[in-house]
Amino acid sequence: MKDFINQEPKIKKRLDEDTFEIPDFYMKSNVPKTNQLLQLLASPTKNPLELFVRPSRSFVTVQLIPVLIGFIMTLAPFIWI
């Protein structure tokens, strides 16, 4: 097809005169909504508690305290019987 256009000067002249504007358009992705939700949930996030926790005590406050609270809540029904 390109060779035909190059051989015909009339066609080549007409094509060179025309200007084409291709508008930007939103392409809908073929990814299902469930996969988009999973990608959103699995994406890494910034730790919101990072500003409040000191680095030297972060293990105690962020990881150990919730474990202790869960342990106490598990044993609480047996203690008050």
ZISUL-V386870 format. One record per residue. N is the residue number from 1. SS is DSSP state (hx for helix, st for strand, lp for the rest). Layout:
n = {N:N}
ss = {SS:SS}
//
This chain:
n = {1:2:3:4:5:6:7:8:9:10:11:12:13:14:15:16:17:18:19:20:21:22:23:24:25:26:27:28:29:30:31:32:33:34:35:36:37:38:39:40:41:42:43:44:45:46:47:48:49:50:51:52:53:54:55:56:57:58:59:60:61:62:63:64:65:66:67:68:69:70:71:72:73:74:75:76:77:78:79:80:81}
ss = {lp:hx:hx:hx:hx:hx:hx:lp:hx:hx:hx:hx:hx:hx:hx:hx:hx:lp:lp:lp:lp:lp:lp:lp:lp:lp:lp:lp:lp:lp:lp:lp:hx:hx:hx:hx:hx:hx:hx:hx:hx:hx:lp:lp:lp:lp:lp:lp:lp:lp:lp:lp:lp:lp:hx:hx:hx:hx:hx:hx:hx:hx:hx:hx:hx:hx:hx:hx:hx:hx:hx:hx:hx:hx:hx:hx:hx:hx:hx:lp:lp}
//
